[in-house]
Amino acid sequence: MRIADQTRKAEQFRALHIPGKPLVLFNIWDAGGAKAVASGGAKAIATSSWSVANANGFSDGEQTPLILAIENLRRIVGATDLPVTIDLESGYGDASEMVGETIGLAIDAGAIGCNLEDSFPANGKLRKTIDQADRLRRARQKADASDIRFFINARTDVFFQGPPAQHDDAMVAEAVERARAYAEAGADGFFAPGLLDITLIARLAEASPLPLNIMVGDATPPLSALSGHGVARVSHGPGPYLMAMKALDESARAATA
């Protein structure tokens, strides 16, 4: 019964990725947050690795022990009937075999999808496209062996290699090249955090063979603009955690004033 339910949720989640009518993910970090977001009308639940790390006293960049991240995922899955996708950062291992093992753990814990990024956790530098494609290919193989249409959202950190003012057509071209390689390797979505310019977003959405995921930031175009330019998924990343902690800090200050 659990596998049948997970399979149903995976198909449900996949169908939500519609260019021009994006799936909005208000990223959470624990089971309580999942319940709150679900009650707010969310169609799916997504974790933010940054938020999970900081909520547990760690820094982002795979500093959260994998066993803790997976157990946290298991509790989140148990707290909601919605599909749950997990941010697995770079897959917790340089070797593709290790990435496959991480995917297996996430599926066993009930996830129906994940993010996998193409930069090194230690320094944020980009992996070679061919190396990341190999890691994604192994992730796809592991997911397919489970008979669940697990959604692999391939994240590229191309746009974190320079400030937004330096983003240009050449960077979009590099992102498109990676999107094509990642699609061939078996990825299902393409995540380009850090990209803010709506013209460049539109070009990437049009050229990408995979549905495009954009992350919300202070200078991100409004949802209506992203929708109008072909974006299929919008993530809030660490924003909800930062907002919640700000409210907690302000309330604590007021209570002790």
Helices and strands as residue ranges (DSSP letters): H 2-15, E 23-25, H 31-39, E 45-46, H 49-55, H 66-79, E 84-87, H 96-108, E 113-117, H 129-145, E 151-155, G 158-160, G 164-166, H 169-185, E 189-191, H 198-207, E 212-215, H 223-228, E 233-235, H 239-256
